[in-house]
Amino acid sequence: MADEDLAGRVARLERQVAELAERAADSAAARVLAAGADRDVAEVRAELRAHTGALNALRENQIDLREEMRRGFATVNTSLSQIIELLGPGGR
């Protein structure tokens, strides 16, 4: 009877060991996937930072160009006003 009991206990222990080995393998696979996801997230964040930097540079460039255009139009308006004054009342 004790041998049968021992055989049953050994069989249960072997099943438990097999289940634990399977869980350990699943855990290892999950860690590998998590590490890969972490790398992917880091890459996306780096790309996002690069895009944000490019957009900020474009914004600064756009602000500079807008100011340059306004100064140019102001110069043209001043020059046109001077031409109109030189032409006098009959030139209009």
PyMOL Python script that loads the backbone (N, CA, C, O; Angstrom):
from pymol import cmd

cmd.read_pdbstr("""\
ATOM      1  N   MET A   1       0.805  -1.186   0.000  1.00  0.00           N
ATOM      2  CA  MET A   1       0.000   0.000   0.000  1.00  0.00           C
ATOM      3  C   MET A   1       0.853   1.257   0.000  1.00  0.00           C
ATOM      4  O   MET A   1       0.541   2.237  -0.677  1.00  0.00           O
ATOM      5  N   ALA A   2       1.929   1.215   0.767  1.00  0.00           N
ATOM      6  CA  ALA A   2       2.799   2.377   0.833  1.00  0.00           C
ATOM      7  C   ALA A   2       3.468   2.631  -0.509  1.00  0.00           C
ATOM      8  O   ALA A   2       3.704   3.781  -0.878  1.00  0.00           O
ATOM      9  N   ASP A   3       3.779   1.553  -1.250  1.00  0.00           N
ATOM     10  CA  ASP A   3       4.392   1.720  -2.570  1.00  0.00           C
ATOM     11  C   ASP A   3       3.420   2.364  -3.555  1.00  0.00           C
ATOM     12  O   ASP A   3       3.811   3.199  -4.370  1.00  0.00           O
ATOM     13  N   GLU A   4       2.132   1.962  -3.470  1.00  0.00           N
ATOM     14  CA  GLU A   4       1.123   2.571  -4.339  1.00  0.00           C
ATOM     15  C   GLU A   4       0.959   4.041  -3.999  1.00  0.00           C
ATOM     16  O   GLU A   4       0.847   4.881  -4.892  1.00  0.00           O
ATOM     17  N   ASP A   5       0.944   4.352  -2.719  1.00  0.00           N
ATOM     18  CA  ASP A   5       0.830   5.733  -2.268  1.00  0.00           C
ATOM     19  C   ASP A   5       2.036   6.536  -2.729  1.00  0.00           C
ATOM     20  O   ASP A   5       1.909   7.676  -3.175  1.00  0.00           O
ATOM     21  N   LEU A   6       3.192   5.931  -2.615  1.00  0.00           N
ATOM     22  CA  LEU A   6       4.427   6.591  -3.054  1.00  0.00           C
ATOM     23  C   LEU A   6       4.404   6.823  -4.560  1.00  0.00           C
ATOM     24  O   LEU A   6       4.806   7.888  -5.028  1.00  0.00           O
ATOM     25  N   ALA A   7       3.941   5.849  -5.312  1.00  0.00           N
ATOM     26  CA  ALA A   7       3.876   5.991  -6.770  1.00  0.00           C
ATOM     27  C   ALA A   7       2.918   7.114  -7.159  1.00  0.00           C
ATOM     28  O   ALA A   7       3.201   7.884  -8.078  1.00  0.00           O
ATOM     29  N   GLY A   8       1.787   7.209  -6.462  1.00  0.00           N
ATOM     30  CA  GLY A   8       0.826   8.291  -6.732  1.00  0.00           C
ATOM     31  C   GLY A   8       1.413   9.652  -6.410  1.00  0.00           C
ATOM     32  O   GLY A   8       1.252  10.613  -7.161  1.00  0.00           O
ATOM     33  N   ARG A   9       2.098   9.711  -5.276  1.00  0.00           N
ATOM     34  CA  ARG A   9       2.727  10.983  -4.882  1.00  0.00           C
ATOM     35  C   ARG A   9       3.802  11.387  -5.885  1.00  0.00           C
ATOM     36  O   ARG A   9       3.906  12.556  -6.255  1.00  0.00           O
ATOM     37  N   VAL A  10       4.590  10.428  -6.316  1.00  0.00           N
ATOM     38  CA  VAL A  10       5.645  10.715  -7.303  1.00  0.00           C
ATOM     39  C   VAL A  10       5.014  11.190  -8.609  1.00  0.00           C
ATOM     40  O   VAL A  10       5.511  12.127  -9.234  1.00  0.00           O
ATOM     41  N   ALA A  11       3.925  10.551  -9.021  1.00  0.00           N
ATOM     42  CA  ALA A  11       3.247  10.949 -10.264  1.00  0.00           C
ATOM     43  C   ALA A  11       2.722  12.378 -10.155  1.00  0.00           C
ATOM     44  O   ALA A  11       2.859  13.171 -11.086  1.00  0.00           O
ATOM     45  N   ARG A  12       2.115  12.698  -9.002  1.00  0.00           N
ATOM     46  CA  ARG A  12       1.617  14.070  -8.792  1.00  0.00           C
ATOM     47  C   ARG A  12       2.767  15.072  -8.810  1.00  0.00           C
ATOM     48  O   ARG A  12       2.666  16.133  -9.426  1.00  0.00           O
ATOM     49  N   LEU A  13       3.852  14.731  -8.136  1.00  0.00           N
ATOM     50  CA  LEU A  13       5.019  15.619  -8.117  1.00  0.00           C
ATOM     51  C   LEU A  13       5.587  15.818  -9.522  1.00  0.00           C
ATOM     52  O   LEU A  13       5.982  16.925  -9.885  1.00  0.00           O
ATOM     53  N   GLU A  14       5.626  14.751 -10.300  1.00  0.00           N
ATOM     54  CA  GLU A  14       6.135  14.871 -11.672  1.00  0.00           C
ATOM     55  C   GLU A  14       5.236  15.783 -12.506  1.00  0.00           C
ATOM     56  O   GLU A  14       5.730  16.574 -13.310  1.00  0.00           O
ATOM     57  N   ARG A  15       3.913  15.676 -12.317  1.00  0.00           N
ATOM     58  CA  ARG A  15       2.987  16.570 -13.030  1.00  0.00           C
ATOM     59  C   ARG A  15       3.210  18.020 -12.601  1.00  0.00           C
ATOM     60  O   ARG A  15       3.227  18.931 -13.429  1.00  0.00           O
ATOM     61  N   GLN A  16       3.379  18.215 -11.292  1.00  0.00           N
ATOM     62  CA  GLN A  16       3.609  19.569 -10.785  1.00  0.00           C
ATOM     63  C   GLN A  16       4.915  20.145 -11.330  1.00  0.00           C
ATOM     64  O   GLN A  16       4.972  21.315 -11.710  1.00  0.00           O
ATOM     65  N   VAL A  17       5.950  19.328 -11.365  1.00  0.00           N
ATOM     66  CA  VAL A  17       7.239  19.781 -11.908  1.00  0.00           C
ATOM     67  C   VAL A  17       7.080  20.151 -13.379  1.00  0.00           C
ATOM     68  O   VAL A  17       7.619  21.163 -13.827  1.00  0.00           O
ATOM     69  N   ALA A  18       6.341  19.335 -14.132  1.00  0.00           N
ATOM     70  CA  ALA A  18       6.122  19.628 -15.551  1.00  0.00           C
ATOM     71  C   ALA A  18       5.352  20.936 -15.718  1.00  0.00           C
ATOM     72  O   ALA A  18       5.675  21.746 -16.587  1.00  0.00           O
ATOM     73  N   GLU A  19       4.321  21.139 -14.874  1.00  0.00           N
ATOM     74  CA  GLU A  19       3.550  22.390 -14.929  1.00  0.00           C
ATOM     75  C   GLU A  19       4.430  23.586 -14.586  1.00  0.00           C
ATOM     76  O   GLU A  19       4.355  24.627 -15.238  1.00  0.00           O
ATOM     77  N   LEU A  20       5.260  23.432 -13.564  1.00  0.00           N
ATOM     78  CA  LEU A  20       6.158  24.527 -13.178  1.00  0.00           C
ATOM     79  C   LEU A  20       7.167  24.826 -14.279  1.00  0.00           C
ATOM     80  O   LEU A  20       7.488  25.987 -14.529  1.00  0.00           O
ATOM     81  N   ALA A  21       7.667  23.790 -14.933  1.00  0.00           N
ATOM     82  CA  ALA A  21       8.609  24.003 -16.038  1.00  0.00           C
ATOM     83  C   ALA A  21       7.920  24.754 -17.173  1.00  0.00           C
ATOM     84  O   ALA A  21       8.516  25.632 -17.797  1.00  0.00           O
ATOM     85  N   GLU A  22       6.654  24.402 -17.438  1.00  0.00           N
ATOM     86  CA  GLU A  22       5.905  25.097 -18.489  1.00  0.00           C
ATOM     87  C   GLU A  22       5.674  26.558 -18.115  1.00  0.00           C
ATOM     88  O   GLU A  22       5.806  27.452 -18.950  1.00  0.00           O
ATOM     89  N   ARG A  23       5.328  26.787 -16.852  1.00  0.00           N
ATOM     90  CA  ARG A  23       5.143  28.170 -16.384  1.00  0.00           C
ATOM     91  C   ARG A  23       6.446  28.961 -16.481  1.00  0.00           C
ATOM     92  O   ARG A  23       6.445  30.129 -16.871  1.00  0.00           O
ATOM     93  N   ALA A  24       7.548  28.319 -16.125  1.00  0.00           N
ATOM     94  CA  ALA A  24       8.851  28.995 -16.206  1.00  0.00           C
ATOM     95  C   ALA A  24       9.166  29.365 -17.649  1.00  0.00           C
ATOM     96  O   ALA A  24       9.678  30.452 -17.918  1.00  0.00           O
ATOM     97  N   ALA A  25       8.861  28.462 -18.577  1.00  0.00           N
ATOM     98  CA  ALA A  25       9.098  28.755 -19.996  1.00  0.00           C
ATOM     99  C   ALA A  25       8.204  29.897 -20.457  1.00  0.00           C
ATOM    100  O   ALA A  25       8.647  30.778 -21.195  1.00  0.00           O
ATOM    101  N   ASP A  26       6.935  29.884 -20.018  1.00  0.00           N
ATOM    102  CA  ASP A  26       6.018  30.974 -20.369  1.00  0.00           C
ATOM    103  C   ASP A  26       6.508  32.301 -19.799  1.00  0.00           C
ATOM    104  O   ASP A  26       6.440  33.334 -20.467  1.00  0.00           O
ATOM    105  N   SER A  27       6.997  32.269 -18.570  1.00  0.00           N
ATOM    106  CA  SER A  27       7.517  33.488 -17.938  1.00  0.00           C
ATOM    107  C   SER A  27       8.726  34.022 -18.693  1.00  0.00           C
ATOM    108  O   SER A  27       8.856  35.228 -18.898  1.00  0.00           O
ATOM    109  N   ALA A  28       9.599  33.126 -19.102  1.00  0.00           N
ATOM    110  CA  ALA A  28      10.787  33.550 -19.858  1.00  0.00           C
ATOM    111  C   ALA A  28      10.371  34.167 -21.184  1.00  0.00           C
ATOM    112  O   ALA A  28      10.927  35.185 -21.598  1.00  0.00           O
ATOM    113  N   ALA A  29       9.401  33.559 -21.852  1.00  0.00           N
ATOM    114  CA  ALA A  29       8.925  34.107 -23.124  1.00  0.00           C
ATOM    115  C   ALA A  29       8.280  35.471 -22.906  1.00  0.00           C
ATOM    116  O   ALA A  29       8.466  36.383 -23.712  1.00  0.00           O
ATOM    117  N   ALA A  30       7.531  35.612 -21.828  1.00  0.00           N
ATOM    118  CA  ALA A  30       6.900  36.897 -21.522  1.00  0.00           C
ATOM    119  C   ALA A  30       7.952  37.969 -21.263  1.00  0.00           C
ATOM    120  O   ALA A  30       7.787  39.115 -21.680  1.00  0.00           O
ATOM    121  N   ARG A  31       9.033  37.602 -20.575  1.00  0.00           N
ATOM    122  CA  ARG A  31      10.108  38.575 -20.326  1.00  0.00           C
ATOM    123  C   ARG A  31      10.764  39.011 -21.629  1.00  0.00           C
ATOM    124  O   ARG A  31      11.083  40.187 -21.804  1.00  0.00           O
ATOM    125  N   VAL A  32      10.965  38.068 -22.541  1.00  0.00           N
ATOM    126  CA  VAL A  32      11.559  38.405 -23.844  1.00  0.00           C
ATOM    127  C   VAL A  32      10.641  39.353 -24.604  1.00  0.00           C
ATOM    128  O   VAL A  32      11.099  40.342 -25.176  1.00  0.00           O
ATOM    129  N   LEU A  33       9.340  39.051 -24.609  1.00  0.00           N
ATOM    130  CA  LEU A  33       8.383  39.922 -25.294  1.00  0.00           C
ATOM    131  C   LEU A  33       8.331  41.307 -24.654  1.00  0.00           C
ATOM    132  O   LEU A  33       8.261  42.315 -25.357  1.00  0.00           O
ATOM    133  N   ALA A  34       8.367  41.355 -23.326  1.00  0.00           N
ATOM    134  CA  ALA A  34       8.338  42.640 -22.627  1.00  0.00           C
ATOM    135  C   ALA A  34       9.581  43.460 -22.951  1.00  0.00           C
ATOM    136  O   ALA A  34       9.494  44.673 -23.139  1.00  0.00           O
ATOM    137  N   ALA A  35      10.722  42.812 -23.017  1.00  0.00           N
ATOM    138  CA  ALA A  35      11.958  43.528 -23.360  1.00  0.00           C
ATOM    139  C   ALA A  35      11.878  44.069 -24.782  1.00  0.00           C
ATOM    140  O   ALA A  35      12.313  45.190 -25.047  1.00  0.00           O
ATOM    141  N   GLY A  36      11.327  43.282 -25.691  1.00  0.00           N
ATOM    142  CA  GLY A  36      11.164  43.748 -27.071  1.00  0.00           C
ATOM    143  C   GLY A  36      10.207  44.918 -27.149  1.00  0.00           C
ATOM    144  O   GLY A  36      10.453  45.877 -27.881  1.00  0.00           O
ATOM    145  N   ALA A  37       9.114  44.848 -26.399  1.00  0.00           N
ATOM    146  CA  ALA A  37       8.153  45.951 -26.380  1.00  0.00           C
ATOM    147  C   ALA A  37       8.794  47.205 -25.804  1.00  0.00           C
ATOM    148  O   ALA A  37       8.541  48.310 -26.284  1.00  0.00           O
ATOM    149  N   ASP A  38       9.620  47.041 -24.783  1.00  0.00           N
ATOM    150  CA  ASP A  38      10.308  48.178 -24.183  1.00  0.00           C
ATOM    151  C   ASP A  38      11.231  48.844 -25.199  1.00  0.00           C
ATOM    152  O   ASP A  38      11.289  50.071 -25.278  1.00  0.00           O
ATOM    153  N   ARG A  39      11.951  48.038 -25.973  1.00  0.00           N
ATOM    154  CA  ARG A  39      12.823  48.598 -27.013  1.00  0.00           C
ATOM    155  C   ARG A  39      11.996  49.317 -28.078  1.00  0.00           C
ATOM    156  O   ARG A  39      12.374  50.392 -28.543  1.00  0.00           O
ATOM    157  N   ASP A  40      10.869  48.721 -28.460  1.00  0.00           N
ATOM    158  CA  ASP A  40      10.008  49.355 -29.461  1.00  0.00           C
ATOM    159  C   ASP A  40       9.496  50.702 -28.970  1.00  0.00           C
ATOM    160  O   ASP A  40       9.484  51.680 -29.718  1.00  0.00           O
ATOM    161  N   VAL A  41       9.079  50.748 -27.724  1.00  0.00           N
ATOM    162  CA  VAL A  41       8.582  52.001 -27.150  1.00  0.00           C
ATOM    163  C   VAL A  41       9.700  53.039 -27.122  1.00  0.00           C
ATOM    164  O   VAL A  41       9.463  54.209 -27.423  1.00  0.00           O
ATOM    165  N   ALA A  42      10.901  52.630 -26.768  1.00  0.00           N
ATOM    166  CA  ALA A  42      12.034  53.560 -26.738  1.00  0.00           C
ATOM    167  C   ALA A  42      12.317  54.108 -28.134  1.00  0.00           C
ATOM    168  O   ALA A  42      12.619  55.292 -28.287  1.00  0.00           O
ATOM    169  N   GLU A  43      12.221  53.253 -29.150  1.00  0.00           N
ATOM    170  CA  GLU A  43      12.442  53.708 -30.526  1.00  0.00           C
ATOM    171  C   GLU A  43      11.364  54.692 -30.953  1.00  0.00           C
ATOM    172  O   GLU A  43      11.664  55.700 -31.592  1.00  0.00           O
ATOM    173  N   VAL A  44      10.120  54.413 -30.610  1.00  0.00           N
ATOM    174  CA  VAL A  44       9.018  55.316 -30.970  1.00  0.00           C
ATOM    175  C   VAL A  44       9.195  56.655 -30.266  1.00  0.00           C
ATOM    176  O   VAL A  44       8.969  57.710 -30.860  1.00  0.00           O
ATOM    177  N   ARG A  45       9.598  56.612 -29.008  1.00  0.00           N
ATOM    178  CA  ARG A  45       9.824  57.863 -28.281  1.00  0.00           C
ATOM    179  C   ARG A  45      10.949  58.668 -28.922  1.00  0.00           C
ATOM    180  O   ARG A  45      10.846  59.890 -29.031  1.00  0.00           O
ATOM    181  N   ALA A  46      12.004  58.013 -29.342  1.00  0.00           N
ATOM    182  CA  ALA A  46      13.116  58.714 -29.994  1.00  0.00           C
ATOM    183  C   ALA A  46      12.645  59.345 -31.300  1.00  0.00           C
ATOM    184  O   ALA A  46      12.995  60.485 -31.603  1.00  0.00           O
ATOM    185  N   GLU A  47      11.854  58.607 -32.069  1.00  0.00           N
ATOM    186  CA  GLU A  47      11.329  59.160 -33.322  1.00  0.00           C
ATOM    187  C   GLU A  47      10.401  60.330 -33.041  1.00  0.00           C
ATOM    188  O   GLU A  47      10.434  61.330 -33.758  1.00  0.00           O
ATOM    189  N   LEU A  48       9.580  60.220 -32.016  1.00  0.00           N
ATOM    190  CA  LEU A  48       8.673  61.309 -31.659  1.00  0.00           C
ATOM    191  C   LEU A  48       9.458  62.552 -31.255  1.00  0.00           C
ATOM    192  O   LEU A  48       9.101  63.667 -31.636  1.00  0.00           O
ATOM    193  N   ARG A  49      10.530  62.362 -30.480  1.00  0.00           N
ATOM    194  CA  ARG A  49      11.370  63.511 -30.106  1.00  0.00           C
ATOM    195  C   ARG A  49      11.986  64.150 -31.344  1.00  0.00           C
ATOM    196  O   ARG A  49      12.060  65.375 -31.438  1.00  0.00           O
ATOM    197  N   ALA A  50      12.426  63.333 -32.292  1.00  0.00           N
ATOM    198  CA  ALA A  50      13.016  63.867 -33.524  1.00  0.00           C
ATOM    199  C   ALA A  50      11.976  64.640 -34.324  1.00  0.00           C
ATOM    200  O   ALA A  50      12.267  65.720 -34.837  1.00  0.00           O
ATOM    201  N   HIS A  51      10.771  64.099 -34.434  1.00  0.00           N
ATOM    202  CA  HIS A  51       9.713  64.798 -35.169  1.00  0.00           C
ATOM    203  C   HIS A  51       9.332  66.101 -34.478  1.00  0.00           C
ATOM    204  O   HIS A  51       9.108  67.120 -35.131  1.00  0.00           O
ATOM    205  N   THR A  52       9.260  66.058 -33.157  1.00  0.00           N
ATOM    206  CA  THR A  52       8.936  67.271 -32.408  1.00  0.00           C
ATOM    207  C   THR A  52      10.015  68.325 -32.631  1.00  0.00           C
ATOM    208  O   THR A  52       9.704  69.503 -32.809  1.00  0.00           O
ATOM    209  N   GLY A  53      11.264  67.915 -32.621  1.00  0.00           N
ATOM    210  CA  GLY A  53      12.357  68.856 -32.884  1.00  0.00           C
ATOM    211  C   GLY A  53      12.266  69.449 -34.279  1.00  0.00           C
ATOM    212  O   GLY A  53      12.494  70.644 -34.467  1.00  0.00           O
ATOM    213  N   ALA A  54      11.933  68.613 -35.261  1.00  0.00           N
ATOM    214  CA  ALA A  54      11.799  69.108 -36.635  1.00  0.00           C
ATOM    215  C   ALA A  54      10.643  70.095 -36.739  1.00  0.00           C
ATOM    216  O   ALA A  54      10.766  71.125 -37.402  1.00  0.00           O
ATOM    217  N   LEU A  55       9.528  69.790 -36.094  1.00  0.00           N
ATOM    218  CA  LEU A  55       8.380  70.701 -36.130  1.00  0.00           C
ATOM    219  C   LEU A  55       8.702  72.023 -35.436  1.00  0.00           C
ATOM    220  O   LEU A  55       8.301  73.085 -35.911  1.00  0.00           O
ATOM    221  N   ASN A  56       9.418  71.965 -34.325  1.00  0.00           N
ATOM    222  CA  ASN A  56       9.801  73.202 -33.639  1.00  0.00           C
ATOM    223  C   ASN A  56      10.739  74.038 -34.501  1.00  0.00           C
ATOM    224  O   ASN A  56      10.614  75.262 -34.543  1.00  0.00           O
ATOM    225  N   ALA A  57      11.673  73.393 -35.187  1.00  0.00           N
ATOM    226  CA  ALA A  57      12.578  74.123 -36.081  1.00  0.00           C
ATOM    227  C   ALA A  57      11.797  74.738 -37.233  1.00  0.00           C
ATOM    228  O   ALA A  57      12.055  75.877 -37.622  1.00  0.00           O
ATOM    229  N   LEU A  58      10.849  73.994 -37.779  1.00  0.00           N
ATOM    230  CA  LEU A  58      10.014  74.516 -38.861  1.00  0.00           C
ATOM    231  C   LEU A  58       9.195  75.707 -38.384  1.00  0.00           C
ATOM    232  O   LEU A  58       9.031  76.685 -39.113  1.00  0.00           O
ATOM    233  N   ARG A  59       8.687  75.626 -37.172  1.00  0.00           N
ATOM    234  CA  ARG A  59       7.915  76.740 -36.605  1.00  0.00           C
ATOM    235  C   ARG A  59       8.782  77.993 -36.495  1.00  0.00           C
ATOM    236  O   ARG A  59       8.362  79.082 -36.885  1.00  0.00           O
ATOM    237  N   GLU A  60       9.988  77.831 -35.965  1.00  0.00           N
ATOM    238  CA  GLU A  60      10.891  78.982 -35.844  1.00  0.00           C
ATOM    239  C   GLU A  60      11.204  79.576 -37.215  1.00  0.00           C
ATOM    240  O   GLU A  60      11.221  80.795 -37.385  1.00  0.00           O
ATOM    241  N   ASN A  61      11.448  78.707 -38.182  1.00  0.00           N
ATOM    242  CA  ASN A  61      11.735  79.166 -39.532  1.00  0.00           C
ATOM    243  C   ASN A  61      10.540  79.931 -40.099  1.00  0.00           C
ATOM    244  O   ASN A  61      10.710  80.968 -40.739  1.00  0.00           O
ATOM    245  N   GLN A  62       9.348  79.423 -39.865  1.00  0.00           N
ATOM    246  CA  GLN A  62       8.131  80.065 -40.364  1.00  0.00           C
ATOM    247  C   GLN A  62       7.948  81.439 -39.723  1.00  0.00           C
ATOM    248  O   GLN A  62       7.558  82.392 -40.397  1.00  0.00           O
ATOM    249  N   ILE A  63       8.225  81.542 -38.436  1.00  0.00           N
ATOM    250  CA  ILE A  63       8.125  82.831 -37.740  1.00  0.00           C
ATOM    251  C   ILE A  63       9.109  83.823 -38.348  1.00  0.00           C
ATOM    252  O   ILE A  63       8.752  84.973 -38.603  1.00  0.00           O
ATOM    253  N   ASP A  64      10.349  83.387 -38.583  1.00  0.00           N
ATOM    254  CA  ASP A  64      11.359  84.266 -39.178  1.00  0.00           C
ATOM    255  C   ASP A  64      10.946  84.717 -40.573  1.00  0.00           C
ATOM    256  O   ASP A  64      11.080  85.892 -40.917  1.00  0.00           O
ATOM    257  N   LEU A  65      10.444  83.784 -41.371  1.00  0.00           N
ATOM    258  CA  LEU A  65      10.031  84.138 -42.734  1.00  0.00           C
ATOM    259  C   LEU A  65       8.851  85.099 -42.726  1.00  0.00           C
ATOM    260  O   LEU A  65       8.796  86.015 -43.546  1.00  0.00           O
ATOM    261  N   ARG A  66       7.918  84.904 -41.822  1.00  0.00           N
ATOM    262  CA  ARG A  66       6.761  85.805 -41.727  1.00  0.00           C
ATOM    263  C   ARG A  66       7.219  87.218 -41.372  1.00  0.00           C
ATOM    264  O   ARG A  66       6.739  88.193 -41.951  1.00  0.00           O
ATOM    265  N   GLU A  67       8.137  87.326 -40.431  1.00  0.00           N
ATOM    266  CA  GLU A  67       8.643  88.645 -40.036  1.00  0.00           C
ATOM    267  C   GLU A  67       9.392  89.301 -41.195  1.00  0.00           C
ATOM    268  O   GLU A  67       9.246  90.500 -41.434  1.00  0.00           O
ATOM    269  N   GLU A  68      10.186  88.517 -41.907  1.00  0.00           N
ATOM    270  CA  GLU A  68      10.910  89.046 -43.066  1.00  0.00           C
ATOM    271  C   GLU A  68       9.929  89.538 -44.130  1.00  0.00           C
ATOM    272  O   GLU A  68      10.151  90.587 -44.736  1.00  0.00           O
ATOM    273  N   MET A  69       8.858  88.801 -44.362  1.00  0.00           N
ATOM    274  CA  MET A  69       7.853  89.199 -45.339  1.00  0.00           C
ATOM    275  C   MET A  69       7.170  90.498 -44.912  1.00  0.00           C
ATOM    276  O   MET A  69       6.943  91.378 -45.742  1.00  0.00           O
ATOM    277  N   ARG A  70       6.845  90.624 -43.646  1.00  0.00           N
ATOM    278  CA  ARG A  70       6.201  91.847 -43.152  1.00  0.00           C
ATOM    279  C   ARG A  70       7.124  93.053 -43.329  1.00  0.00           C
ATOM    280  O   ARG A  70       6.680  94.130 -43.728  1.00  0.00           O
ATOM    281  N   ARG A  71       8.412  92.863 -43.029  1.00  0.00           N
ATOM    282  CA  ARG A  71       9.363  93.970 -43.228  1.00  0.00           C
ATOM    283  C   ARG A  71       9.451  94.334 -44.707  1.00  0.00           C
ATOM    284  O   ARG A  71       9.520  95.510 -45.062  1.00  0.00           O
ATOM    285  N   GLY A  72       9.448  93.319 -45.564  1.00  0.00           N
ATOM    286  CA  GLY A  72       9.507  93.580 -47.007  1.00  0.00           C
ATOM    287  C   GLY A  72       8.290  94.346 -47.489  1.00  0.00           C
ATOM    288  O   GLY A  72       8.424  95.296 -48.260  1.00  0.00           O
ATOM    289  N   PHE A  73       7.107  93.949 -47.049  1.00  0.00           N
ATOM    290  CA  PHE A  73       5.895  94.673 -47.445  1.00  0.00           C
ATOM    291  C   PHE A  73       5.903  96.095 -46.895  1.00  0.00           C
ATOM    292  O   PHE A  73       5.452  97.022 -47.568  1.00  0.00           O
ATOM    293  N   ALA A  74       6.408  96.274 -45.689  1.00  0.00           N
ATOM    294  CA  ALA A  74       6.485  97.624 -45.122  1.00  0.00           C
ATOM    295  C   ALA A  74       7.409  98.489 -45.968  1.00  0.00           C
ATOM    296  O   ALA A  74       7.109  99.657 -46.211  1.00  0.00           O
ATOM    297  N   THR A  75       8.527  97.930 -46.418  1.00  0.00           N
ATOM    298  CA  THR A  75       9.454  98.669 -47.282  1.00  0.00           C
ATOM    299  C   THR A  75       8.788  99.018 -48.607  1.00  0.00           C
ATOM    300  O   THR A  75       8.923 100.139 -49.098  1.00  0.00           O
ATOM    301  N   VAL A  76       8.075  98.064 -49.181  1.00  0.00           N
ATOM    302  CA  VAL A  76       7.378  98.313 -50.452  1.00  0.00           C
ATOM    303  C   VAL A  76       6.321  99.389 -50.261  1.00  0.00           C
ATOM    304  O   VAL A  76       6.197 100.282 -51.099  1.00  0.00           O
ATOM    305  N   ASN A  77       5.562  99.322 -49.186  1.00  0.00           N
ATOM    306  CA  ASN A  77       4.529 100.333 -48.930  1.00  0.00           C
ATOM    307  C   ASN A  77       5.143 101.721 -48.768  1.00  0.00           C
ATOM    308  O   ASN A  77       4.609 102.705 -49.278  1.00  0.00           O
ATOM    309  N   THR A  78       6.263 101.794 -48.058  1.00  0.00           N
ATOM    310  CA  THR A  78       6.948 103.079 -47.891  1.00  0.00           C
ATOM    311  C   THR A  78       7.424 103.602 -49.242  1.00  0.00           C
ATOM    312  O   THR A  78       7.257 104.782 -49.552  1.00  0.00           O
ATOM    313  N   SER A  79       8.012 102.728 -50.037  1.00  0.00           N
ATOM    314  CA  SER A  79       8.502 103.138 -51.360  1.00  0.00           C
ATOM    315  C   SER A  79       7.355 103.575 -52.254  1.00  0.00           C
ATOM    316  O   SER A  79       7.477 104.570 -52.968  1.00  0.00           O
ATOM    317  N   LEU A  80       6.258 102.862 -52.230  1.00  0.00           N
ATOM    318  CA  LEU A  80       5.099 103.244 -53.041  1.00  0.00           C
ATOM    319  C   LEU A  80       4.538 104.586 -52.592  1.00  0.00           C
ATOM    320  O   LEU A  80       4.132 105.402 -53.420  1.00  0.00           O
ATOM    321  N   SER A  81       4.516 104.815 -51.292  1.00  0.00           N
ATOM    322  CA  SER A  81       4.038 106.106 -50.786  1.00  0.00           C
ATOM    323  C   SER A  81       4.930 107.233 -51.289  1.00  0.00           C
ATOM    324  O   SER A  81       4.430 108.291 -51.672  1.00  0.00           O
ATOM    325  N   GLN A  82       6.239 107.024 -51.295  1.00  0.00           N
ATOM    326  CA  GLN A  82       7.167 108.042 -51.787  1.00  0.00           C
ATOM    327  C   GLN A  82       6.960 108.289 -53.280  1.00  0.00           C
ATOM    328  O   GLN A  82       6.999 109.435 -53.726  1.00  0.00           O
ATOM    329  N   ILE A  83       6.744 107.249 -54.038  1.00  0.00           N
ATOM    330  CA  ILE A  83       6.512 107.398 -55.484  1.00  0.00           C
ATOM    331  C   ILE A  83       5.238 108.185 -55.724  1.00  0.00           C
ATOM    332  O   ILE A  83       5.195 109.069 -56.580  1.00  0.00           O
ATOM    333  N   ILE A  84       4.202 107.862 -54.965  1.00  0.00           N
ATOM    334  CA  ILE A  84       2.927 108.574 -55.128  1.00  0.00           C
ATOM    335  C   ILE A  84       3.107 110.046 -54.795  1.00  0.00           C
ATOM    336  O   ILE A  84       2.561 110.904 -55.489  1.00  0.00           O
ATOM    337  N   GLU A  85       3.865 110.354 -53.743  1.00  0.00           N
ATOM    338  CA  GLU A  85       4.116 111.750 -53.379  1.00  0.00           C
ATOM    339  C   GLU A  85       4.896 112.459 -54.478  1.00  0.00           C
ATOM    340  O   GLU A  85       4.604 113.611 -54.797  1.00  0.00           O
ATOM    341  N   LEU A  86       5.884 111.785 -55.061  1.00  0.00           N
ATOM    342  CA  LEU A  86       6.688 112.397 -56.121  1.00  0.00           C
ATOM    343  C   LEU A  86       5.860 112.653 -57.378  1.00  0.00           C
ATOM    344  O   LEU A  86       6.086 113.632 -58.088  1.00  0.00           O
ATOM    345  N   LEU A  87       4.926 111.790 -57.640  1.00  0.00           N
ATOM    346  CA  LEU A  87       4.075 111.981 -58.815  1.00  0.00           C
ATOM    347  C   LEU A  87       3.149 113.173 -58.635  1.00  0.00           C
ATOM    348  O   LEU A  87       2.723 113.791 -59.610  1.00  0.00           O
ATOM    349  N   GLY A  88       2.849 113.482 -57.419  1.00  0.00           N
ATOM    350  CA  GLY A  88       2.007 114.630 -57.138  1.00  0.00           C
ATOM    351  C   GLY A  88       0.544 114.339 -57.427  1.00  0.00           C
ATOM    352  O   GLY A  88       0.172 113.219 -57.779  1.00  0.00           O
ATOM    353  N   PRO A  89      -0.286 115.381 -57.269  1.00  0.00           N
ATOM    354  CA  PRO A  89      -1.722 115.193 -57.433  1.00  0.00           C
ATOM    355  C   PRO A  89      -2.111 114.805 -58.867  1.00  0.00           C
ATOM    356  O   PRO A  89      -3.091 114.082 -59.052  1.00  0.00           O
ATOM    357  N   GLY A  90      -1.401 115.247 -59.844  1.00  0.00           N
ATOM    358  CA  GLY A  90      -1.757 114.939 -61.224  1.00  0.00           C
ATOM    359  C   GLY A  90      -1.385 113.528 -61.623  1.00  0.00           C
ATOM    360  O   GLY A  90      -1.878 113.029 -62.634  1.00  0.00           O
ATOM    361  N   GLY A  91      -0.529 112.870 -60.857  1.00  0.00           N
ATOM    362  CA  GLY A  91      -0.063 111.544 -61.222  1.00  0.00           C
ATOM    363  C   GLY A  91      -1.000 110.433 -60.798  1.00  0.00           C
ATOM    364  O   GLY A  91      -0.824 109.272 -61.167  1.00  0.00           O
ATOM    365  N   ARG A  92      -1.963 110.795 -60.046  1.00  0.00           N
ATOM    366  CA  ARG A  92      -2.872 109.751 -59.555  1.00  0.00           C
ATOM    367  C   ARG A  92      -3.905 109.400 -60.539  1.00  0.00           C
ATOM    368  O   ARG A  92      -4.744 108.539 -60.273  1.00  0.00           O
TER     369      ARG A  92
END
""", "prot")
cmd.dss("prot")
cmd.show_as("cartoon", "prot")
cmd.util.cbc("prot")
cmd.orient("prot")
